[in-house]
Amino acid sequence: MPRRPLPTRFSTVFLFLLAVTSYGQAPSADRISRHIRWLAADKMQGRGTGSPENAKAAAYIVRQFRKAGLKPLGTAGFYQPFTAEVRRVVVPDSLRKAANVIGFLNNDAPHTIVIGAHYDHLGLGRQGSSLAEKPEGQIHNGADDNASGVAGLLELAHYYAKNDVKEPYNLLFMAFGAEELGLQGSRYFLSQPTMPLVNLNFMVCMDMIGRYNPERGVGIGGYGTSDAWPQVFKGVESPIKFFTDRAGNGGSDNAAFYAKQIPVLFFHTGGHPDYHKPTDDADKIDASAEEQILKLCIRLLDNAMQQPKMTFTAVN
Protein backbone atom coordinates (compact mmCIF):
# COMPACT_ATOMS: atom_id res chain seq x y z
CA MET A 1 0.00 0.00 0.00
CA PRO A 2 1.51 3.36 -0.95
CA ARG A 3 2.29 5.65 1.98
CA ARG A 4 0.27 8.80 2.41
CA PRO A 5 2.41 11.82 1.51
CA LEU A 6 3.96 13.20 4.70
CA PRO A 7 3.50 16.90 3.90
CA THR A 8 -0.28 16.48 3.60
CA ARG A 9 -0.57 14.53 6.83
CA PHE A 10 1.70 16.91 8.73
CA SER A 11 -0.12 19.95 7.34
CA THR A 12 -3.46 18.55 8.50
CA VAL A 13 -2.08 17.88 11.97
CA PHE A 14 -0.46 21.31 12.09
CA LEU A 15 -3.71 23.07 11.15
CA PHE A 16 -5.61 21.06 13.75
CA LEU A 17 -3.09 21.92 16.47
CA LEU A 18 -3.12 25.56 15.40
CA ALA A 19 -6.91 25.66 15.69
CA VAL A 20 -6.81 24.03 19.12
CA THR A 21 -4.09 26.41 20.29
CA SER A 22 -5.94 29.49 19.03
CA TYR A 23 -9.10 28.31 20.73
CA GLY A 24 -7.23 27.86 23.99
CA GLN A 25 -5.83 31.38 23.82
CA ALA A 26 -9.21 33.08 23.45
CA PRO A 27 -11.04 34.36 26.54
CA SER A 28 -12.75 31.49 28.31
CA ALA A 29 -15.88 31.60 30.48
CA ASP A 30 -14.47 28.73 32.52
CA ARG A 31 -11.23 30.57 33.33
CA ILE A 32 -13.13 33.79 33.97
CA SER A 33 -15.33 31.99 36.49
CA ARG A 34 -12.33 30.39 38.20
CA HIS A 35 -10.53 33.73 38.56
CA ILE A 36 -13.62 35.41 40.00
CA ARG A 37 -14.45 32.59 42.41
CA TRP A 38 -10.87 32.67 43.73
CA LEU A 39 -10.71 36.44 44.14
CA ALA A 40 -14.24 36.84 45.51
CA ALA A 41 -14.27 33.86 47.89
CA ASP A 42 -15.23 34.48 51.52
CA LYS A 43 -11.69 33.55 52.57
CA MET A 44 -10.45 36.65 50.70
CA GLN A 45 -12.37 38.84 53.17
CA GLY A 46 -13.32 41.42 50.56
CA ARG A 47 -9.73 42.33 49.52
CA GLY A 48 -9.70 45.55 51.54
CA THR A 49 -6.67 47.77 51.00
CA GLY A 50 -3.90 46.96 53.47
CA SER A 51 -5.29 43.55 54.41
CA PRO A 52 -3.40 40.25 54.09
CA GLU A 53 -6.08 39.11 51.66
CA ASN A 54 -5.49 42.13 49.43
CA ALA A 55 -1.82 41.14 49.32
CA LYS A 56 -2.84 37.58 48.44
CA ALA A 57 -4.93 38.89 45.55
CA ALA A 58 -1.92 40.86 44.28
CA ALA A 59 0.26 37.73 44.52
CA TYR A 60 -2.36 35.78 42.55
CA ILE A 61 -2.21 38.37 39.77
CA VAL A 62 1.60 38.21 39.78
CA ARG A 63 1.44 34.43 39.32
CA GLN A 64 -0.91 34.81 36.38
CA PHE A 65 1.25 37.51 34.79
CA ARG A 66 4.33 35.36 35.23
CA LYS A 67 2.53 32.33 33.77
CA ALA A 68 1.57 34.39 30.71
CA GLY A 69 5.21 35.38 30.25
CA LEU A 70 4.85 39.10 30.94
CA LYS A 71 7.87 41.08 32.07
CA PRO A 72 7.74 42.91 35.42
CA LEU A 73 7.55 46.69 35.12
CA GLY A 74 6.94 47.75 38.69
CA THR A 75 9.53 49.24 41.03
CA ALA A 76 9.86 45.95 42.93
CA GLY A 77 9.45 43.27 40.29
CA PHE A 78 5.79 43.20 39.26
CA TYR A 79 4.86 45.38 42.25
CA GLN A 80 4.71 49.15 42.49
CA PRO A 81 4.23 49.68 46.24
CA PHE A 82 2.69 52.87 47.60
CA THR A 83 0.93 54.10 50.72
CA ALA A 84 -2.82 54.50 50.49
CA GLU A 85 -4.96 56.57 52.83
CA VAL A 86 -8.52 55.93 54.06
CA ARG A 87 -10.24 59.32 53.86
CA ARG A 88 -13.99 58.72 53.81
CA VAL A 89 -14.23 57.46 57.39
CA VAL A 90 -12.14 57.88 60.53
CA VAL A 91 -10.14 54.73 61.30
CA PRO A 92 -7.04 54.18 63.45
CA ASP A 93 -5.12 52.61 60.55
CA SER A 94 -5.82 55.24 57.91
CA LEU A 95 -2.43 54.75 56.23
CA ARG A 96 -2.17 51.34 54.56
CA LYS A 97 0.30 49.46 52.41
CA ALA A 98 -0.90 49.03 48.84
CA ALA A 99 0.56 48.18 45.45
CA ASN A 100 -0.13 48.25 41.75
CA VAL A 101 0.75 45.06 39.87
CA ILE A 102 2.31 45.79 36.47
CA GLY A 103 3.19 43.36 33.68
CA PHE A 104 4.64 44.35 30.30
CA LEU A 105 4.35 42.71 26.90
CA ASN A 106 7.25 44.14 24.93
CA ASN A 107 6.67 44.14 21.17
CA ASP A 108 9.61 46.50 20.54
CA ALA A 109 7.14 49.18 19.52
CA PRO A 110 7.53 52.92 20.14
CA HIS A 111 4.19 53.26 21.92
CA THR A 112 2.23 51.31 24.53
CA ILE A 113 -1.43 50.58 25.27
CA VAL A 114 -2.50 50.28 28.93
CA ILE A 115 -5.09 47.66 29.91
CA GLY A 116 -6.20 48.04 33.52
CA ALA A 117 -8.57 46.92 36.27
CA HIS A 118 -8.57 47.43 40.04
CA TYR A 119 -8.29 44.43 42.35
CA ASP A 120 -9.20 45.92 45.73
CA HIS A 121 -12.69 46.07 47.21
CA LEU A 122 -14.36 47.10 50.48
CA GLY A 123 -13.04 44.41 52.81
CA LEU A 124 -15.20 44.02 55.92
CA GLY A 125 -17.08 47.26 55.34
CA ARG A 126 -14.95 49.46 57.60
CA GLN A 127 -13.26 51.72 55.02
CA GLY A 128 -16.30 53.63 53.79
CA SER A 129 -18.34 53.41 50.55
CA SER A 130 -20.49 50.42 51.53
CA LEU A 131 -24.19 50.79 50.73
CA ALA A 132 -25.28 48.11 53.23
CA GLU A 133 -27.36 49.22 56.21
CA LYS A 134 -24.89 47.80 58.75
CA PRO A 135 -21.71 47.09 56.75
CA GLU A 136 -19.17 46.75 59.58
CA GLY A 137 -17.90 43.20 59.90
CA GLN A 138 -19.64 41.91 56.77
CA ILE A 139 -17.56 40.45 53.94
CA HIS A 140 -17.92 42.49 50.76
CA ASN A 141 -16.75 39.95 48.18
CA GLY A 142 -16.79 42.31 45.20
CA ALA A 143 -17.31 39.62 42.56
CA ASP A 144 -18.47 42.13 39.98
CA ASP A 145 -16.58 45.04 41.57
CA ASN A 146 -13.97 44.26 40.55
CA ALA A 147 -13.02 40.61 40.42
CA SER A 148 -14.81 40.57 37.06
CA GLY A 149 -12.51 43.28 35.72
CA VAL A 150 -9.40 41.52 37.04
CA ALA A 151 -10.54 38.29 35.36
CA GLY A 152 -10.85 40.27 32.13
CA LEU A 153 -7.39 41.74 32.61
CA LEU A 154 -5.88 38.28 33.13
CA GLU A 155 -7.69 36.83 30.12
CA LEU A 156 -6.48 39.62 27.84
CA ALA A 157 -2.93 39.22 29.15
CA HIS A 158 -3.14 35.49 28.45
CA TYR A 159 -4.51 36.07 24.95
CA TYR A 160 -2.03 38.67 23.76
CA ALA A 161 0.99 37.02 25.37
CA LYS A 162 0.18 33.62 23.85
CA ASN A 163 -1.19 34.46 20.40
CA ASP A 164 2.20 34.30 18.58
CA VAL A 165 1.55 37.72 17.03
CA LYS A 166 3.89 40.66 17.44
CA GLU A 167 1.46 43.55 17.60
CA PRO A 168 2.50 47.05 16.47
CA TYR A 169 2.07 48.35 20.04
CA ASN A 170 3.43 47.21 23.39
CA LEU A 171 0.86 46.26 26.03
CA LEU A 172 1.05 47.26 29.69
CA PHE A 173 -1.27 45.22 31.93
CA MET A 174 -2.00 46.93 35.24
CA ALA A 175 -3.95 45.77 38.29
CA PHE A 176 -4.52 48.89 40.37
CA GLY A 177 -4.61 48.99 44.15
CA ALA A 178 -6.77 51.28 46.32
CA GLU A 179 -9.24 52.29 43.61
CA GLU A 180 -12.07 52.15 46.13
CA LEU A 181 -10.21 54.73 48.24
CA GLY A 182 -10.30 57.24 45.40
CA LEU A 183 -8.34 55.98 42.38
CA GLN A 184 -5.18 56.10 44.48
CA GLY A 185 -3.31 53.33 42.63
CA SER A 186 -3.80 54.71 39.13
CA ARG A 187 -3.04 58.24 40.30
CA TYR A 188 0.13 57.02 41.96
CA PHE A 189 1.27 55.31 38.76
CA LEU A 190 0.62 58.45 36.75
CA SER A 191 2.60 60.56 39.23
CA GLN A 192 5.43 58.00 39.44
CA PRO A 193 5.25 56.21 36.07
CA THR A 194 7.44 53.21 35.40
CA MET A 195 7.59 54.18 31.72
CA PRO A 196 7.36 57.64 30.14
CA LEU A 197 3.74 58.78 29.87
CA VAL A 198 4.51 60.28 26.46
CA ASN A 199 4.88 56.70 25.19
CA LEU A 200 1.30 55.77 26.16
CA ASN A 201 -1.23 55.61 23.34
CA PHE A 202 -4.51 55.01 25.19
CA MET A 203 -5.89 53.21 28.24
CA VAL A 204 -8.63 50.54 28.44
CA CYS A 205 -10.33 50.12 31.83
CA MET A 206 -12.56 47.23 32.87
CA ASP A 207 -14.60 47.77 36.04
CA MET A 208 -17.74 45.72 36.72
CA ILE A 209 -18.12 43.69 33.52
CA GLY A 210 -19.67 40.60 35.10
CA ARG A 211 -23.40 41.41 35.34
CA TYR A 212 -24.46 41.71 31.70
CA ASN A 213 -28.06 42.80 31.20
CA PRO A 214 -29.18 42.08 27.60
CA GLU A 215 -31.75 44.89 27.79
CA ARG A 216 -29.06 47.46 28.61
CA GLY A 217 -25.97 45.96 27.01
CA VAL A 218 -22.38 46.74 27.91
CA GLY A 219 -21.49 50.42 28.00
CA ILE A 220 -18.19 51.60 26.52
CA GLY A 221 -17.25 55.05 27.74
CA GLY A 222 -14.52 57.30 26.40
CA TYR A 223 -15.76 57.33 22.78
CA GLY A 224 -15.22 61.09 22.66
CA THR A 225 -11.66 61.08 24.05
CA SER A 226 -10.07 60.75 20.61
CA ASP A 227 -11.29 61.43 17.10
CA ALA A 228 -9.85 58.00 16.16
CA TRP A 229 -12.42 55.97 18.10
CA PRO A 230 -15.19 56.12 15.44
CA GLN A 231 -12.84 54.49 12.93
CA VAL A 232 -11.86 51.83 15.49
CA PHE A 233 -15.53 50.95 16.12
CA LYS A 234 -16.51 51.02 12.43
CA GLY A 235 -18.01 47.70 11.33
CA VAL A 236 -17.46 45.98 14.70
CA GLU A 237 -20.20 43.49 15.54
CA SER A 238 -20.78 41.28 18.56
CA PRO A 239 -23.36 38.73 19.76
CA ILE A 240 -23.80 40.94 22.82
CA LYS A 241 -25.41 44.36 22.81
CA PHE A 242 -23.11 47.33 23.33
CA PHE A 243 -23.33 51.10 23.19
CA THR A 244 -20.86 53.98 23.47
CA ASP A 245 -20.69 57.04 25.68
CA ARG A 246 -18.49 60.03 24.89
CA ALA A 247 -17.41 60.82 28.46
CA GLY A 248 -14.08 59.53 29.71
CA ASN A 249 -13.65 61.28 33.05
CA GLY A 250 -15.89 59.16 35.29
CA GLY A 251 -16.41 55.64 36.53
CA SER A 252 -13.04 54.22 37.53
CA ASP A 253 -9.27 54.39 36.96
CA ASN A 254 -9.84 55.58 33.40
CA ALA A 255 -10.66 58.98 34.93
CA ALA A 256 -7.09 59.33 36.22
CA PHE A 257 -5.70 58.69 32.73
CA TYR A 258 -8.22 61.04 31.15
CA ALA A 259 -7.03 63.77 33.55
CA LYS A 260 -3.53 63.27 32.09
CA GLN A 261 -4.94 63.77 28.56
CA ILE A 262 -4.64 60.12 27.56
CA PRO A 263 -7.51 58.68 25.46
CA VAL A 264 -9.53 55.98 27.25
CA LEU A 265 -12.17 53.32 26.85
CA PHE A 266 -14.18 52.17 29.87
CA PHE A 267 -16.12 48.88 29.80
CA HIS A 268 -19.00 48.54 32.29
CA THR A 269 -22.14 46.39 32.45
CA GLY A 270 -24.01 48.83 34.69
CA GLY A 271 -25.24 49.15 38.23
CA HIS A 272 -27.30 46.60 40.15
CA PRO A 273 -28.84 46.16 43.62
CA ASP A 274 -25.73 44.36 44.93
CA TYR A 275 -23.35 47.24 44.16
CA HIS A 276 -21.06 47.91 47.16
CA LYS A 277 -22.98 45.44 49.28
CA PRO A 278 -22.06 42.07 50.83
CA THR A 279 -24.33 40.40 48.26
CA ASP A 280 -22.01 41.03 45.29
CA ASP A 281 -21.13 37.33 45.05
CA ALA A 282 -19.57 35.09 42.40
CA ASP A 283 -22.71 33.02 41.76
CA LYS A 284 -24.35 36.11 40.21
CA ILE A 285 -21.68 36.59 37.54
CA ASP A 286 -22.48 35.85 33.89
CA ALA A 287 -19.10 34.47 32.80
CA SER A 288 -20.32 33.53 29.32
CA ALA A 289 -21.39 37.12 28.63
CA GLU A 290 -18.08 38.39 30.02
CA GLU A 291 -16.27 36.10 27.58
CA GLN A 292 -18.10 37.82 24.73
CA ILE A 293 -17.34 41.27 26.19
CA LEU A 294 -13.63 40.41 26.18
CA LYS A 295 -13.81 39.14 22.60
CA LEU A 296 -15.44 42.46 21.66
CA CYS A 297 -12.62 44.24 23.49
CA ILE A 298 -10.07 42.24 21.47
CA ARG A 299 -11.73 43.25 18.19
CA LEU A 300 -11.53 46.90 19.20
CA LEU A 301 -7.95 46.61 20.42
CA ASP A 302 -6.89 44.89 17.21
CA ASN A 303 -8.56 47.63 15.16
CA ALA A 304 -6.94 50.34 17.28
CA MET A 305 -3.52 48.79 16.81
CA GLN A 306 -3.86 49.29 13.06
CA GLN A 307 -4.20 53.05 13.62
CA PRO A 308 -1.47 55.65 14.31
CA LYS A 309 -0.95 56.87 17.85
CA MET A 310 -4.12 58.62 18.96
CA THR A 311 -4.58 62.30 19.70
CA PHE A 312 -6.45 63.17 22.90
CA THR A 313 -9.71 65.07 22.69
CA ALA A 314 -11.34 66.67 25.75
CA VAL A 315 -15.05 65.93 26.20
CA ASN A 316 -17.19 68.91 27.18
Secondary structure, 3 states (H helix, E strand, C coil): CCCCCHHHHHHHHHHHHHHHHHHHHCCCHHHHHHHHHHHCCHHHHHHECCCHHHHHHHHHHHHHHHHHCCEECCCECCEEEEEEECCCCCCCCCEEEEEEEEEEECCCCCCEEEEEEECCECCCCCCCCCCCCCCCCCCCCCHHHHHHHHHHHHHHHHHHHHCCCCCCCEEEEEEECCHHHCCHHHHHHHHCCCCCHHHEEEEEEECCCCCCCCCCCEEEECCCCECCHHHHHCCCCCCCCEEEECCCCCCCCHHHHHHCCCCEEEEECCCCCCCCCCCCCHHHCCHHHHHHHHHHHHHHHHHHCCCCCCCECCCC
